[in-house]
Amino acid sequence: MSEPHVRAESVSKRFGGVHALRGVDLEIARGSIHALVGENGAGKSTLAKILAGVHRPDDGTIAVGGRPVDYRSPRDALADGITIITQEPTVVPHRSVQENVFLGVEGGRGGLLDQRRTGRRFAQLVERTGIELPPRALPRTLTVADQQKVEILRAIARDASLFIMDEPTSALTADESERLFELIRSLRSRGATIVYVSHFLQEVLSLADTVTVLRDGSVVRTAPAAEETPERLVAAMLGRTLDLAFPNKTPPPADAPVVLSVRGLSRAPAVVDVSLEIRAGEILGLAGLIGSGRSEVARAIFGADRATAGTIELDGRLIRPRSPRAGVRNGIVMLPEDRKRQGLLMLRSLVENVTLPHLDEVSHAGVIQHRREASRTSELISALDVRTRSNRAPVSSLSGGNQQKVLFARWLFERPRVFVADEPTRGVDVGAKRAIYELIQSLAAEGIAILLISSEHEEILGLAHRVLVMRAGRIVAELDQETMSEDAVLHAAFATGEGAAA
């Protein structure tokens, strides 16, 4: 057998008191797509970053092409042809695509850049790879998918032969993900090796040659992808079986009162004349393509954006949420689609993140009562099974699923009337997804009105009692339990077939 591209032996890594990797042994075959899967906190990203030179192992050895290596930085790994591409591209936003691609390897004479020669190099690179990008465009004007292409071109320009991709599709649409998969297969056909880290088990099984499962920092098994199924992978990841089906739906009573009523809501061009109702205990799904106006509707209801027209009634009372503070005061809360940028203070503790909107409840005469704050937070953290070494630890130290649970804890500090959940399971593992699904259903069972937004059609169909489909800022279809299907959602979203309304 040929020498593996990478061999890791007895690799361990600790971060403070956290044992991220425990004696990991792994071989990655040259010219293959090798996937790493596991729960958040299983160690897959840590292992990927060790291979890329971002972290150094505390114990164990790494060999590349049969030669022992000890990378002290990503630059060292790149010198061996290894590069990492993360879910958040690391491009220089105010430099052109061409400048980003050749950053650090520009070439030139006498300290001066030869723009004409660089342009020819870029054109040759595009021709060789088939990756079409406008050379003079600024990356900040590109989609996340195209920014990832910039990183791939940059790596190829440096003769990279091993690409580590850490959750590369988490912010991509289905079409963008499929184009990325084609590019990955194209790289493999040219002899490149791909290490692919992902929570999405179906895409792993359709893309990878080999799958390694990690749990609690250790390798559970490595096997050909053709021998695996989502159920087998989940059982290996969790150490137990898990029903991948959604919890059973319990529809609200027929006479359940209307909690939220929206009429003629507009904020052009993103939201145009949107009307909807949600009853007590109902989960209303809002589906549509990215850019259809789903999140903008949610933000207007919550008060994060001001509507220019329309009315909002809560329990039959007219309200005008002109800020998130006003929304919370009225009993409307929102889980944003991007928890890191719009929801959490990543360097602050769990306690501070949970109590931030509720300081009046844990203060006396303007002074925070830390014992009361800690006690109330501990109850919520325990009820939601947030796994952390300390409630005073920064929220950045938690896995994605636990970070999401902290946001739920924040909005359950006081029971809301309306819970808006925008992409509630983005970037969380399969075990945390199931817990979040059960939590959403339990909130509905308590009579809370739920507005659920998700790009995963399966998630919308599996949880919602009714689904509204948006296109170009308008609601174009309403689906109930009898008419609800992925085909119906897609027809309406793309304005094709019988499901497409005006």
PLY file of the C-alpha trace (Angstrom):
ply
format ascii 1.0
element vertex 502
property float x
property float y
property float z
element edge 501
property int vertex1
property int vertex2
end_header
0.00 0.00 0.00
1.19 3.55 -0.70
2.31 5.82 2.10
-0.63 7.83 3.52
-0.62 11.56 2.91
-0.90 12.18 6.66
-0.43 9.87 9.63
-1.25 10.94 13.20
-0.12 8.73 16.09
-1.21 9.11 19.76
-2.04 12.81 19.25
-3.39 14.56 22.35
-4.34 18.18 23.03
-5.55 20.02 26.13
-7.00 23.50 26.54
-6.75 24.29 30.23
-8.76 21.59 31.99
-10.45 20.44 28.78
-9.00 17.33 27.11
-9.83 18.07 23.46
-7.97 15.08 21.93
-6.97 11.81 23.57
-4.39 9.60 21.85
-5.77 9.97 18.34
-4.45 7.61 15.64
-5.43 8.47 12.07
-4.27 7.82 8.51
-5.46 9.93 5.56
-4.92 8.40 2.13
-3.43 10.57 -0.60
-5.95 11.71 -3.22
-9.00 10.90 -1.07
-11.84 12.79 0.60
-11.64 11.92 4.30
-14.48 13.19 6.51
-14.32 13.88 10.25
-17.65 13.76 12.09
-18.71 13.99 15.71
-20.70 16.09 18.15
-19.65 19.64 18.91
-16.72 19.31 21.29
-15.74 15.86 19.96
-12.36 17.19 18.81
-12.72 17.17 15.02
-11.94 20.88 14.52
-9.04 20.65 16.98
-7.58 17.74 15.01
-8.06 19.62 11.74
-6.28 22.68 13.14
-3.37 20.58 14.39
-2.93 19.15 10.88
-3.01 22.73 9.51
-0.46 24.09 11.99
-2.95 26.32 13.85
-2.46 24.30 17.07
0.46 22.15 18.20
-0.22 18.76 19.82
0.76 18.27 23.46
1.64 14.63 22.80
1.99 12.36 19.80
3.44 12.73 16.31
2.32 13.87 12.86
3.94 12.61 9.66
3.31 14.06 6.19
4.36 11.91 3.26
6.20 9.65 5.71
8.25 12.54 7.14
7.75 13.62 10.79
6.68 17.27 11.08
6.29 19.76 13.92
4.38 22.73 12.54
4.60 25.91 14.59
2.26 27.94 12.39
-0.08 27.62 9.39
2.79 29.02 7.29
4.85 25.93 8.15
1.98 23.65 7.11
1.45 25.59 3.89
5.11 25.05 3.02
4.19 21.34 3.03
1.16 21.97 0.85
-1.45 21.91 3.64
-4.08 24.65 3.97
-7.30 25.11 5.96
-10.54 26.70 4.76
-13.04 27.52 7.51
-16.76 28.33 7.50
-15.88 32.03 7.81
-13.52 32.88 4.92
-10.32 34.77 5.80
-10.08 37.08 2.82
-8.87 40.68 2.86
-12.17 42.46 2.13
-10.79 45.66 0.57
-8.31 44.01 -1.78
-9.31 42.54 -5.13
-9.88 38.86 -5.77
-6.64 38.73 -7.76
-4.66 40.42 -4.97
-6.11 38.02 -2.41
-5.23 34.99 -4.50
-1.54 35.97 -4.82
-1.18 37.62 -1.41
2.38 36.97 -0.24
3.45 35.35 -3.51
2.93 38.31 -5.82
6.29 38.21 -7.57
7.71 41.27 -9.34
10.98 43.05 -9.90
12.84 45.48 -7.73
10.09 45.46 -5.13
7.48 46.53 -7.71
4.46 44.45 -8.69
4.07 43.44 -12.30
0.29 43.78 -12.66
0.29 42.50 -16.22
2.20 39.35 -15.27
-0.07 38.83 -12.22
-3.12 39.11 -14.47
-1.72 36.44 -16.78
-1.01 34.17 -13.80
-4.58 34.62 -12.57
-6.03 33.82 -16.01
-3.88 30.68 -16.22
-5.02 29.63 -12.74
-8.68 30.08 -13.66
-8.19 28.10 -16.88
-6.42 25.30 -15.03
-9.00 24.98 -12.22
-12.23 26.04 -13.91
-12.97 28.35 -10.96
-14.42 31.50 -12.53
-14.15 34.70 -10.47
-13.91 38.39 -11.48
-10.26 39.31 -10.78
-10.90 42.96 -9.86
-13.97 42.40 -7.66
-13.66 43.08 -3.93
-14.30 39.96 -1.80
-16.66 41.89 0.48
-19.05 42.14 -2.48
-19.01 38.37 -3.07
-21.13 35.61 -1.57
-19.61 33.37 1.10
-19.42 30.61 -1.53
-17.36 32.81 -3.86
-15.14 33.95 -0.98
-14.39 30.28 -0.34
-13.43 29.93 -4.01
-10.96 32.80 -3.51
-9.38 30.82 -0.66
-9.22 27.68 -2.78
-7.55 29.56 -5.64
-5.12 31.10 -3.14
-4.23 27.63 -1.87
-3.78 26.24 -5.39
-1.57 29.21 -6.28
0.69 28.10 -3.42
0.74 24.48 -4.69
-1.43 23.14 -1.86
-2.03 19.41 -2.08
-4.09 18.86 1.09
-7.19 20.99 1.72
-8.78 20.95 5.17
-12.38 22.21 5.01
-14.03 22.91 8.38
-17.85 23.23 8.10
-17.56 24.83 4.63
-21.30 24.63 3.81
-22.76 26.00 7.07
-23.51 29.40 5.51
-24.21 28.24 1.93
-27.45 27.69 0.07
-28.22 24.26 -1.35
-27.13 25.36 -4.85
-23.90 26.89 -3.54
-23.17 23.73 -1.55
-23.64 21.56 -4.62
-21.22 23.72 -6.62
-18.70 23.42 -3.78
-19.07 19.62 -3.85
-18.34 19.62 -7.59
-15.23 21.69 -6.94
-14.09 19.33 -4.17
-14.51 16.31 -6.45
-12.60 18.17 -9.16
-9.72 18.82 -6.73
-9.64 15.12 -5.82
-9.59 14.14 -9.52
-6.42 16.27 -9.85
-4.78 14.31 -7.03
-5.52 16.60 -4.08
-6.41 15.25 -0.65
-9.43 16.69 1.19
-10.08 16.53 4.94
-13.76 17.40 5.30
-15.30 18.38 8.67
-19.10 18.63 8.75
-22.25 18.18 10.84
-24.29 17.29 7.77
-24.19 13.52 7.64
-25.97 13.07 4.31
-23.51 15.34 2.50
-20.61 13.53 4.19
-21.84 10.16 2.96
-22.43 11.41 -0.58
-19.04 13.14 -0.80
-16.45 11.27 1.26
-14.43 8.16 0.51
-13.66 7.51 4.18
-15.29 8.67 7.44
-13.69 8.94 10.87
-16.00 9.31 13.88
-14.73 11.12 16.99
-16.32 11.16 20.44
-15.00 12.96 23.52
-11.63 13.55 21.84
-11.06 9.94 20.81
-11.43 8.10 17.50
-14.39 5.70 17.65
-13.82 4.19 14.21
-12.67 4.85 10.66
-14.54 3.14 7.83
-15.35 3.50 4.11
-18.25 5.90 3.63
-20.04 3.27 1.53
-20.39 1.10 4.65
-21.94 3.84 6.79
-25.47 5.19 7.24
-26.65 8.31 9.11
-28.06 6.08 11.87
-24.75 4.19 12.31
-22.80 7.45 12.39
-25.12 8.99 14.99
-24.89 5.92 17.21
-21.07 6.09 17.02
-21.01 9.85 17.62
-23.29 9.75 20.66
-22.44 6.33 22.06
-26.14 5.49 21.83
-28.87 5.27 19.24
-30.91 8.38 18.50
-34.19 8.58 16.66
-33.42 10.83 13.70
-37.13 11.45 13.15
-38.71 14.62 14.49
-40.76 14.53 17.71
-44.45 13.78 17.22
-46.45 16.90 16.43
-49.21 17.97 18.80
-51.42 20.48 17.00
-52.89 23.35 19.04
-56.57 23.08 20.04
-58.98 24.22 17.34
-60.21 27.00 19.61
-56.72 28.19 20.61
-56.69 32.00 20.70
-54.68 34.05 18.23
-51.58 35.34 20.04
-49.86 37.24 17.21
-51.66 38.91 14.32
-49.71 40.77 11.62
-51.51 42.72 8.89
-49.98 44.40 5.82
-46.45 44.51 7.27
-44.03 46.25 4.89
-40.44 47.36 4.83
-39.63 47.67 1.14
-38.02 46.06 -0.71
-37.40 43.13 1.66
-40.94 42.87 3.10
-44.08 43.67 1.10
-47.63 43.47 2.54
-47.08 40.45 4.78
-49.98 39.17 6.88
-49.94 36.17 9.24
-51.46 34.80 12.44
-50.05 32.45 15.06
-52.24 30.77 17.66
-51.28 29.77 21.18
-49.29 26.54 21.01
-48.82 26.74 17.24
-45.52 26.42 15.40
-45.75 28.46 12.20
-42.97 27.77 9.71
-41.65 30.52 7.44
-39.92 29.01 4.41
-38.33 30.38 1.25
-34.98 30.94 -0.38
-32.26 33.03 1.25
-33.12 36.64 0.44
-36.85 35.98 0.24
-37.53 38.23 3.24
-37.99 35.65 6.01
-35.52 37.11 8.49
-36.63 40.65 7.69
-40.22 39.78 8.65
-38.97 38.32 11.93
-36.83 41.37 12.70
-39.75 43.74 12.03
-42.02 41.75 14.37
-39.33 41.72 17.07
-38.56 45.42 16.67
-34.98 45.07 15.43
-36.09 46.79 12.18
-38.90 49.31 11.91
-41.75 48.49 9.56
-42.89 51.31 7.28
-46.49 50.07 7.11
-48.82 47.53 8.68
-50.05 46.58 12.15
-48.99 44.07 14.80
-51.39 42.82 17.47
-50.42 40.76 20.49
-53.31 39.04 22.28
-55.67 41.43 20.52
-53.75 44.53 21.62
-52.11 46.81 19.06
-48.36 47.14 19.66
-45.61 49.10 17.93
-42.26 47.41 18.64
-39.73 50.07 17.63
-36.73 48.35 19.22
-35.75 44.91 20.53
-36.21 46.28 24.06
-39.81 47.13 23.20
-40.30 43.69 21.64
-39.03 41.94 24.78
-41.17 44.18 26.99
-44.20 43.12 24.94
-43.36 39.44 25.33
-41.79 38.87 21.89
-38.29 37.35 21.83
-36.05 36.34 18.94
-33.28 33.83 18.40
-31.24 35.44 15.56
-29.84 33.51 12.59
-26.23 34.43 13.46
-25.70 33.78 17.16
-22.10 35.04 17.18
-22.74 38.41 15.54
-26.32 39.14 16.51
-26.99 37.15 19.67
-24.12 36.43 22.03
-21.32 38.43 23.63
-18.69 35.80 22.93
-16.10 36.96 25.49
-18.66 37.38 28.29
-19.75 34.61 30.65
-22.81 32.41 30.38
-24.37 34.23 33.31
-23.89 37.65 31.73
-25.27 36.47 28.38
-28.38 34.97 29.97
-29.27 37.91 32.21
-28.32 40.76 29.86
-31.92 41.70 28.89
-33.20 41.04 32.43
-30.90 43.07 34.67
-33.84 44.73 36.43
-34.91 41.27 37.62
-31.55 40.51 39.27
-30.78 43.99 40.61
-31.70 46.07 43.62
-31.37 49.85 43.59
-29.35 49.59 40.39
-26.86 47.07 41.78
-26.73 43.53 40.38
-27.37 40.87 43.03
-24.84 38.30 41.86
-26.14 35.49 44.03
-29.66 35.90 42.66
-28.26 36.22 39.12
-26.18 33.04 39.46
-29.02 31.07 41.06
-31.57 31.92 38.37
-29.06 31.24 35.59
-28.05 27.89 37.08
-31.69 26.76 37.06
-32.02 27.55 33.35
-28.62 26.11 32.40
-29.46 22.89 34.24
-32.96 22.64 32.73
-31.58 23.08 29.20
-28.61 20.73 29.81
-25.98 23.30 28.82
-22.64 21.54 29.21
-19.97 23.82 30.64
-17.23 23.62 33.22
-18.51 26.83 34.86
-21.36 29.29 34.44
-18.71 32.02 34.65
-16.79 30.63 31.65
-16.85 32.76 28.48
-19.55 31.62 26.10
-16.88 31.35 23.36
-15.54 28.26 25.17
-18.76 26.33 24.49
-19.68 24.17 21.51
-22.15 25.54 18.96
-25.08 23.56 20.35
-24.42 24.75 23.90
-24.05 28.36 22.71
-27.47 28.05 21.10
-28.94 26.69 24.34
-27.56 29.74 26.18
-29.62 31.93 23.84
-32.69 29.83 24.60
-31.96 30.27 28.32
-31.81 34.05 27.86
-35.27 34.16 26.34
-36.79 31.69 28.81
-35.67 33.76 31.82
-39.21 35.13 31.63
-41.78 33.13 29.64
-42.52 34.99 26.38
-45.81 35.07 24.47
-44.11 34.81 21.04
-40.82 33.01 20.36
-39.19 33.77 17.00
-36.54 31.15 16.13
-34.45 32.06 13.05
-32.24 29.12 11.97
-32.30 27.61 15.49
-30.06 24.63 14.63
-27.51 26.26 12.32
-24.01 24.99 13.12
-25.06 22.48 15.80
-24.54 18.74 15.81
-27.21 16.08 15.43
-27.56 15.41 19.15
-28.05 19.10 19.98
-30.50 19.40 17.06
-32.77 16.76 18.55
-32.65 18.53 21.95
-33.55 21.86 20.32
-36.44 20.26 18.39
-37.85 18.85 21.63
-37.37 22.22 23.36
-39.28 24.08 20.62
-42.12 21.58 20.84
-42.22 21.85 24.63
-42.50 25.65 24.39
-45.43 25.28 21.99
-47.05 22.79 24.40
-46.93 25.53 27.06
-49.03 27.75 24.80
-46.23 29.92 23.42
-46.67 30.98 19.79
-43.62 29.95 17.73
-42.44 31.51 14.46
-39.86 29.11 13.01
-37.52 30.07 10.16
-35.16 27.52 8.64
-33.31 26.93 5.39
-33.62 23.18 6.01
-36.97 22.24 4.49
-36.95 18.96 6.37
-36.77 20.91 9.64
-39.68 23.19 8.72
-41.84 20.26 7.60
-40.89 18.15 10.61
-41.76 20.76 13.24
-44.33 23.23 11.90
-48.11 22.88 12.09
-48.49 25.29 9.15
-45.98 26.70 6.66
-45.96 30.05 4.87
-43.64 30.31 1.86
-42.05 33.63 0.95
-40.69 34.87 -2.35
-39.39 38.39 -3.13
-40.67 39.80 0.16
-44.21 38.40 -0.15
-46.05 35.38 1.20
-46.88 33.33 -1.88
-48.28 30.10 -0.41
-49.80 28.68 2.76
-49.50 24.94 3.43
-51.27 22.90 6.09
-50.63 19.33 7.25
-52.41 17.88 4.22
-50.69 20.01 1.57
-47.28 20.34 3.24
-44.38 18.75 1.31
-40.89 19.66 0.16
-42.09 19.76 -3.45
-44.84 22.23 -2.54
-42.37 24.46 -0.69
-39.89 24.42 -3.58
-42.54 25.05 -6.23
-43.75 28.10 -4.34
-40.26 29.38 -3.52
-39.11 29.11 -7.15
-42.46 30.12 -8.71
-42.80 26.86 -10.64
-45.55 24.27 -10.96
-48.78 24.05 -9.03
-47.40 25.36 -5.75
-46.54 28.78 -7.16
-48.89 31.56 -6.21
-48.94 35.06 -7.58
0 1
1 2
2 3
3 4
4 5
5 6
6 7
7 8
8 9
9 10
10 11
11 12
12 13
13 14
14 15
15 16
16 17
17 18
18 19
19 20
20 21
21 22
22 23
23 24
24 25
25 26
26 27
27 28
28 29
29 30
30 31
31 32
32 33
33 34
34 35
35 36
36 37
37 38
38 39
39 40
40 41
41 42
42 43
43 44
44 45
45 46
46 47
47 48
48 49
49 50
50 51
51 52
52 53
53 54
54 55
55 56
56 57
57 58
58 59
59 60
60 61
61 62
62 63
63 64
64 65
65 66
66 67
67 68
68 69
69 70
70 71
71 72
72 73
73 74
74 75
75 76
76 77
77 78
78 79
79 80
80 81
81 82
82 83
83 84
84 85
85 86
86 87
87 88
88 89
89 90
90 91
91 92
92 93
93 94
94 95
95 96
96 97
97 98
98 99
99 100
100 101
101 102
102 103
103 104
104 105
105 106
106 107
107 108
108 109
109 110
110 111
111 112
112 113
113 114
114 115
115 116
116 117
117 118
118 119
119 120
120 121
121 122
122 123
123 124
124 125
125 126
126 127
127 128
128 129
129 130
130 131
131 132
132 133
133 134
134 135
135 136
136 137
137 138
138 139
139 140
140 141
141 142
142 143
143 144
144 145
145 146
146 147
147 148
148 149
149 150
150 151
151 152
152 153
153 154
154 155
155 156
156 157
157 158
158 159
159 160
160 161
161 162
162 163
163 164
164 165
165 166
166 167
167 168
168 169
169 170
170 171
171 172
172 173
173 174
174 175
175 176
176 177
177 178
178 179
179 180
180 181
181 182
182 183
183 184
184 185
185 186
186 187
187 188
188 189
189 190
190 191
191 192
192 193
193 194
194 195
195 196
196 197
197 198
198 199
199 200
200 201
201 202
202 203
203 204
204 205
205 206
206 207
207 208
208 209
209 210
210 211
211 212
212 213
213 214
214 215
215 216
216 217
217 218
218 219
219 220
220 221
221 222
222 223
223 224
224 225
225 226
226 227
227 228
228 229
229 230
230 231
231 232
232 233
233 234
234 235
235 236
236 237
237 238
238 239
239 240
240 241
241 242
242 243
243 244
244 245
245 246
246 247
247 248
248 249
249 250
250 251
251 252
252 253
253 254
254 255
255 256
256 257
257 258
258 259
259 260
260 261
261 262
262 263
263 264
264 265
265 266
266 267
267 268
268 269
269 270
270 271
271 272
272 273
273 274
274 275
275 276
276 277
277 278
278 279
279 280
280 281
281 282
282 283
283 284
284 285
285 286
286 287
287 288
288 289
289 290
290 291
291 292
292 293
293 294
294 295
295 296
296 297
297 298
298 299
299 300
300 301
301 302
302 303
303 304
304 305
305 306
306 307
307 308
308 309
309 310
310 311
311 312
312 313
313 314
314 315
315 316
316 317
317 318
318 319
319 320
320 321
321 322
322 323
323 324
324 325
325 326
326 327
327 328
328 329
329 330
330 331
331 332
332 333
333 334
334 335
335 336
336 337
337 338
338 339
339 340
340 341
341 342
342 343
343 344
344 345
345 346
346 347
347 348
348 349
349 350
350 351
351 352
352 353
353 354
354 355
355 356
356 357
357 358
358 359
359 360
360 361
361 362
362 363
363 364
364 365
365 366
366 367
367 368
368 369
369 370
370 371
371 372
372 373
373 374
374 375
375 376
376 377
377 378
378 379
379 380
380 381
381 382
382 383
383 384
384 385
385 386
386 387
387 388
388 389
389 390
390 391
391 392
392 393
393 394
394 395
395 396
396 397
397 398
398 399
399 400
400 401
401 402
402 403
403 404
404 405
405 406
406 407
407 408
408 409
409 410
410 411
411 412
412 413
413 414
414 415
415 416
416 417
417 418
418 419
419 420
420 421
421 422
422 423
423 424
424 425
425 426
426 427
427 428
428 429
429 430
430 431
431 432
432 433
433 434
434 435
435 436
436 437
437 438
438 439
439 440
440 441
441 442
442 443
443 444
444 445
445 446
446 447
447 448
448 449
449 450
450 451
451 452
452 453
453 454
454 455
455 456
456 457
457 458
458 459
459 460
460 461
461 462
462 463
463 464
464 465
465 466
466 467
467 468
468 469
469 470
470 471
471 472
472 473
473 474
474 475
475 476
476 477
477 478
478 479
479 480
480 481
481 482
482 483
483 484
484 485
485 486
486 487
487 488
488 489
489 490
490 491
491 492
492 493
493 494
494 495
495 496
496 497
497 498
498 499
499 500
500 501
